[in-house]
């Protein structure tokens, strides 16, 4: 199956597929792009690929893939605070401590950070990004990557989503 559920961005999907096949994955991904570009979709597919038991990752058919796609995998954790615009620094500190608890089911423990963070929260996150456990992965979503501290950005693999071309939108609709 792979990353076909994500529209467009052919080159990005090919690069991710190649990296996964070669076992070259990161502990920190920064997915950037304009609103509506598929950041959440790519984050979910990437988490499924990192946990997948199949050969063509993500296969979307194995147990871990199905659990992630349905929002049920205990080792794929979304960190957000709907009551606030930014993820509070205390929540990031909590995540930093929780990261050292081994995964429940999978070979990875993946934290999705879909909200912006103030400088204090980014600095708290930076401590775990510098020395994460082997099984730890963070996926951060951002419309404006320049709002992140340079020290945070320097530790990530950036996956930049491009807007869809008009012909791609017509086909999809």
Secondary structure, DSSP 8 states (H G I E B T S, - for coil): -TTTTS-S-HHHHHHHHHHHHTT---SEEEEE-STTSSHHHHHHHHHHHHH--SSSSS-S-SHHHHHHHTT--TTEEE---TTSSEE-HHHHHHHHHHTTS--SSSS-EEEEE-SEE-HHHHHHHHHHHHS--TTEEEEEEES-GGGS-HHHHTTSEEEE-----HHHHHHH-
